[in-house]
Amino acid sequence: MARSVGLVYTRAMTRDELAAFRLPDSPGIYRFLGPKRELLYIGKATSIQDRVRSYFAHDLAVSRSPAIKAMVEKAVAVTYEQTESVLEALILEANLIKKFSPPYNVDLKDNKSFNYLVLTKEKYPRIVVVRGRELFQKWKDADIKYLFGPYPQGGALKEALKLVRKIFPYRDSCAPESGKPCFNAQIGLCPGVCAGTITAKGYSATIKNVVELFSGKMRSLRRRLEREMLVAARGENFERAAELRRQVHALTHIRDVSLIKDEYRFHSGGSLRIEAYDVAHTSGTETVGVMTVVEGGLAQKAEYRQFKIRSAGNDDVASLKELLSRRLAHAEWTAPRIIVVDGSTAQMRTARAVMRTYGIQVPLIGVVKDERHKPVRLSGDETISRAHEKEILLANSEAHRFAIGFHRTRLRKRLRE
């Protein structure tokens, strides 16, 4: 449930004073307030705590615009609202910016640079992202049925629509009732308005869902779909009930940590969660995988995780794929800011593929070792590697130690049986 809290200072805040606000490590939106409790700026975050801390980094003047630096120097308080997902935070941010027009949101861009979500006024409405410049110059009110925005980051909006389209397939450009399925219809991202496999009335239900979602009514949308699912089941329309169940489940378990890409800007002195992964086995027997966590430069052993690898064979790359897939399926766990794997090209390629599958877009670092298993270099983002080499190597070392220990425990247990 969303909630908002606040504390006001009589002067600009400092980094050390942020603890008093008890900011959560969860998705949501945050507001910076000025000396008269006036709203200065609204932002969204995968982790409200980490995101707000980043505004008080030592390199703020370098990593952010002069306007943001001025805003932070003026702010005397911060409030927040938690959301269940980053998608909700993205939508809430846009709706609040539209409602309140905070000066430091509006001044950063003129409205022609923002992005908007347009649902067209047609028999089968299209859903498209439009830049403000194009919207104000080329679109007519008569062509628009629903308009949402402004969205400060077009990339985040497009990522959000990729998620939404998997839940509620929609039309963006195909020709309705042409008798030929478009490419998106063939891969399940268009309901088939082109091929004539859905009626205008049936498609209007999809539009209703999307409108409710982008109006910020996620919970009421889920409740309505749940009711419709029960009605369909009672009427023995099991195919419809199964589709509604899939939609409700998808809305409840959104994997959306990729929506705010600039969350992963790294700064000195900030809270940084590094997750490292390693596998261990003896000739393919008792293969195990582990995850270790280093945060704030310290090993967080309470957050370590062990996995018994289910796939057969003596294949480290396949084991890493299973390990990462099972970990990243836990969308409820705290999201990593850096992912570290043991190995080079093959391991990095596999890790990137798994991360793409789950929409994870954080730096990936590989630790390349010699024949004695000693680190010789780091592969991946050089800036991140240099800035956080000590923490990366600690996480990797802990992963190796933890994996070996877990594997030996499994071997001993097997010998006793």
Number of C-alpha atoms within 10 A of each C-alpha: 7 10 10 12 11 15 13 18 14 11 13 15 18 15 13 9 9 17 10 9 16 12 23 14 16 22 25 28 28 24 23 24 24 23 16 11 13 15 19 22 23 24 22 29 29 29 22 23 22 20 24 21 20 24 22 22 17 14 14 17 15 10 16 12 12 12 14 18 16 12 20 21 16 17 26 22 25 26 19 25 21 25 21 18 22 26 34 24 25 28 24 24 25 25 19 16 20 15 9 14 17 19 15 17 18 18 11 14 11 11 16 15 17 19 25 23 21 20 23 19 14 11 12 24 23 18 20 15 19 16 17 20 15 12 17 13 9 8 13 9 12 8 13 15 13 15 15 18 23 24 25 22 18 18 14 18 21 16 17 20 20 14 19 22 17 14 23 20 21 25 25 17 14 19 15 20 16 13 13 15 21 21 12 18 20 11 10 15 20 23 25 27 25 22 18 15 13 16 14 14 10 13 20 15 12 16 21 11 20 23 17 16 20 21 16 19 16 20 15 12 19 21 12 13 18 18 13 16 23 16 14 17 15 11 10 11 13 14 11 15 21 14 13 21 17 14 20 19 14 16 20 14 15 18 21 19 24 23 27 22 17 14 20 19 13 20 19 14 14 17 17 21 22 27 24 30 27 27 28 24 22 11 10 14 15 19 26 24 27 28 27 28 28 25 17 13 18 13 18 15 13 8 13 17 16 18 17 17 21 12 13 12 12 14 14 19 17 15 24 25 18 20 25 22 17 13 16 20 12 12 15 13 11 14 21 22 20 22 25 28 26 23 19 17 11 10 19 22 12 15 25 16 15 20 20 11 11 17 17 22 21 20 18 21 25 24 24 17 15 9 6 6 10 11 16 9 13 21 17 15 12 12 10 17 22 11 13 17 16 11 21 28 18 19 28 27 20 23 27 22 15 23 26 19 13 21 23 16 12 17 16 10 10 10 7 6 5
